[in-house]
Amino acid sequence: MTNIETEVISAPETGVRVVYLGPVSPHWEIQGLFGQQSTVDEFRRRTVARLQLLPPHDPQFRRNRERVSRDAERENVHLEWDLGVPE
């Protein structure tokens, strides 16, 4: 008998869009798209702490963007990025 673990993937309960506002601080706006407002607020707090003073061309931004993405994945949050340029 084999023991196979299956990972259940559920639909995100919360959606968030991270928008780059431009070179003048604050650089970022975190918008809740759907889901519980308390979850959006907690995610916004953590995301702003990581991105607050970083423009998208900063090397630290790339590392912190990955951290924000992993955080969204862990919390089952649908994450969209709007950097003002096509990716």
N, C-alpha and C positions, 0 to 999 in steps of 0.2 A: 504494500500500500504506500503510495507516495503522499507526502504532505506538501501541498502546494498552497502558498499564501496568495490570495488575490486581493488586490488593492481596489477598494471601491472609490470611484471618482464621482463626486456629486457636483451638481451645478452650483456655481458661486451664489452665495446669499447676499452679497454686497458688491457693488460696482463703484469704482473710483477712477477719475481721470486726473492725471498730473499735467498741468499746463504751464509752459514756460512763458512768463510775462514780458521778458526782455531784459536788457542789461541794467536797468535801474532796480535797486532792491525795493521790495521783495521780488525775487526772481520767479517764485513758484506759487501757483494756486492749486489746491487740491479740492476737486469738486466731487461730491457724492452723486452718483448716478442713480442708484437704487439700493434698497436695503435699510437696515436699522441705522438711525442717525448716530447712536452711541458707538457702533462699530466704525462708522466713517470718521467720527471725531477722534477716536483712539488711533486709527491708521493715519489720519492727517497729522496728529501730534508727532508720531514717530517719523513720518516722512519729512515734515518740515525741519525736524532736528537734523536729519541727514543731508538735506539739500539747501537749506536756507541761504547760504552765501555762495553757492556754487553755480556758475553758469555752465551750460552744456559742453563748452569746449575745454573745460578744466579736466585734467586727468583724474582728479579725485571724484569727479562726477560719475565717471564710468564705473568706478568701484562701488560708489554709494547707490547708483542705479541698480546694480546687481543685488545689493543688500535689500533695497526696497522691493525688488521683484521677488526675492526669496521670502521676504516677510509677507507679501501678498499671497504667494503660493501657500505658505504655511497657515495663514488665516483664512484661506479659501475666499479671497477677494479678487474679483475680476478687475484687472489693472489695464488702463490705457494711458499712453504717453502722447502728448501733443507738444512737440518741441518747436513748432512753427516752420519746420522744413520736412519734406518727405524723407522717410527713412530708406 
